Amino acid sequence: MKGCFVNEDTYVGSGFDKAPMVFKKNAKGIYARTGCLDAGFNKDRPKPVEKEFAKRAISFDGKAS
């Protein structure tokens, strides 16, 4: 994870998933994740639409021709 401090008690970091996470220091001096800056990160994603041909490819033993 790479990131930077945006003030004395807040760190914003991001990993390979490119979803910036916010970490804040609590009263005990321990940093804890408080959220994500990407509003879509926690939303349910729609299921991909399955192609009609892909569903019927089994009829051809997986071969198109």
KEDOMI-12645 format. One record per residue: residue number from 1; x, y, z of N, C-alpha, C in turn; residue in one letter. Coordinates in steps of 0.1 Angstrom, whole numbers, plus 5000, padded with zeros to 4 digits. Layout:
N
n, n_c1, n_c2, n_c3, ca_c1, ca_c2, ca_c3, c_c1, c_c2, c_c3, res
NUM, X, Y, Z, X, Y, Z, X, Y, Z, A $
...
REM end
This chain:
65
n, n_c1, n_c2, n_c3, ca_c1, ca_c2, ca_c3, c_c1, c_c2, c_c3, res
1, 5008, 4988, 5000, 5000, 5000, 5000, 5009, 5012, 5000, M $
2, 5005, 5022, 4992, 5012, 5035, 4992, 5002, 5045, 4995, K $
3, 5007, 5056, 5000, 4998, 5067, 5004, 5005, 5079, 5010, G $
4, 4998, 5087, 5016, 5004, 5099, 5023, 4995, 5104, 5034, C $
5, 5001, 5111, 5043, 4994, 5118, 5054, 4988, 5131, 5048, F $
6, 4975, 5133, 5051, 4969, 5145, 5046, 4968, 5155, 5057, V $
7, 4970, 5151, 5070, 4972, 5159, 5081, 4978, 5151, 5092, N $
8, 4979, 5156, 5104, 4986, 5149, 5115, 4980, 5136, 5119, E $
9, 4967, 5134, 5117, 4960, 5122, 5122, 4952, 5115, 5111, D $
10, 4955, 5118, 5098, 4947, 5111, 5088, 4957, 5107, 5077, T $
11, 4956, 5094, 5073, 4964, 5088, 5062, 4955, 5083, 5051, Y $
12, 4958, 5086, 5039, 4951, 5080, 5027, 4960, 5071, 5020, V $
13, 4956, 5059, 5018, 4964, 5049, 5012, 4957, 5041, 5001, G $
14, 4964, 5036, 4991, 4958, 5028, 4981, 4967, 5017, 4977, S $
15, 4961, 5006, 4973, 4969, 4994, 4969, 4966, 4991, 4954, G $
16, 4968, 4979, 4950, 4966, 4975, 4936, 4952, 4976, 4931, F $
17, 4942, 4976, 4941, 4928, 4977, 4937, 4924, 4992, 4934, D $
18, 4933, 5001, 4936, 4931, 5015, 4933, 4918, 5021, 4940, K $
19, 4915, 5016, 4952, 4904, 5022, 4960, 4910, 5029, 4972, A $
20, 4911, 5042, 4972, 4918, 5049, 4983, 4910, 5048, 4996, P $
21, 4917, 5043, 5006, 4912, 5041, 5019, 4917, 5051, 5029, M $
22, 4908, 5056, 5038, 4911, 5066, 5047, 4914, 5059, 5061, V $
23, 4925, 5063, 5067, 4928, 5058, 5081, 4930, 5070, 5090, F $
24, 4923, 5069, 5101, 4924, 5080, 5111, 4929, 5074, 5124, K $
25, 4937, 5083, 5131, 4943, 5079, 5144, 4932, 5081, 5155, K $
26, 4930, 5071, 5163, 4920, 5073, 5174, 4927, 5078, 5186, N $
27, 4920, 5079, 5197, 4925, 5085, 5210, 4937, 5077, 5216, A $
28, 4938, 5064, 5212, 4949, 5056, 5217, 4961, 5057, 5208, K $
29, 4960, 5064, 5197, 4971, 5066, 5189, 4973, 5055, 5178, G $
30, 4962, 5047, 5176, 4962, 5036, 5167, 4954, 5040, 5154, I $
31, 4960, 5038, 5143, 4953, 5041, 5130, 4943, 5030, 5127, Y $
32, 4931, 5034, 5123, 4920, 5024, 5119, 4914, 5029, 5106, A $
33, 4910, 5020, 5098, 4903, 5024, 5086, 4889, 5029, 5089, R $
34, 4886, 5041, 5083, 4874, 5047, 5086, 4865, 5048, 5073, T $
35, 4870, 5045, 5062, 4862, 5045, 5050, 4870, 5045, 5037, G $
36, 4863, 5046, 5026, 4869, 5046, 5013, 4864, 5058, 5005, C $
37, 4874, 5064, 4998, 4871, 5076, 4991, 4863, 5074, 4978, L $
38, 4863, 5061, 4973, 4856, 5057, 4961, 4842, 5053, 4965, D $
39, 4832, 5061, 4961, 4818, 5059, 4965, 4813, 5046, 4960, A $
40, 4818, 5041, 4949, 4813, 5029, 4943, 4819, 5016, 4949, G $
41, 4829, 5017, 4957, 4836, 5006, 4962, 4827, 4996, 4970, F $
42, 4819, 5002, 4978, 4810, 4993, 4987, 4797, 4990, 4981, N $
43, 4794, 4995, 4969, 4781, 4992, 4962, 4781, 4979, 4956, K $
44, 4769, 4973, 4955, 4768, 4960, 4948, 4769, 4963, 4933, D $
45, 4777, 4954, 4926, 4779, 4956, 4912, 4769, 4947, 4905, R $
46, 4765, 4952, 4893, 4755, 4944, 4885, 4762, 4931, 4880, P $
47, 4755, 4921, 4879, 4761, 4909, 4873, 4763, 4910, 4858, K $
48, 4774, 4905, 4853, 4776, 4907, 4838, 4765, 4900, 4830, P $
49, 4762, 4906, 4819, 4752, 4900, 4810, 4758, 4888, 4803, V $
50, 4751, 4877, 4804, 4757, 4865, 4797, 4752, 4865, 4783, E $
51, 4761, 4863, 4774, 4758, 4863, 4760, 4750, 4851, 4756, K $
52, 4741, 4853, 4747, 4732, 4842, 4742, 4740, 4831, 4736, E $
53, 4750, 4834, 4728, 4759, 4824, 4722, 4766, 4816, 4732, F $
54, 4771, 4822, 4743, 4779, 4815, 4753, 4770, 4805, 4760, A $
55, 4757, 4809, 4762, 4748, 4799, 4769, 4745, 4787, 4760, K $
56, 4745, 4789, 4747, 4742, 4778, 4738, 4754, 4771, 4732, R $
57, 4766, 4776, 4736, 4779, 4770, 4731, 4780, 4755, 4735, A $
58, 4773, 4752, 4746, 4774, 4738, 4751, 4768, 4728, 4741, I $
59, 4758, 4734, 4733, 4752, 4725, 4722, 4762, 4721, 4711, S $
60, 4772, 4729, 4710, 4782, 4727, 4700, 4795, 4720, 4706, F $
61, 4794, 4715, 4718, 4805, 4710, 4725, 4816, 4720, 4727, D $
62, 4812, 4733, 4729, 4822, 4743, 4731, 4828, 4749, 4718, G $
63, 4824, 4744, 4707, 4830, 4749, 4694, 4820, 4757, 4686, K $
64, 4825, 4767, 4680, 4816, 4776, 4673, 4814, 4771, 4658, A $
65, 4823, 4763, 4653, 4821, 4758, 4639, 4825, 4744, 4638, S $
REM end
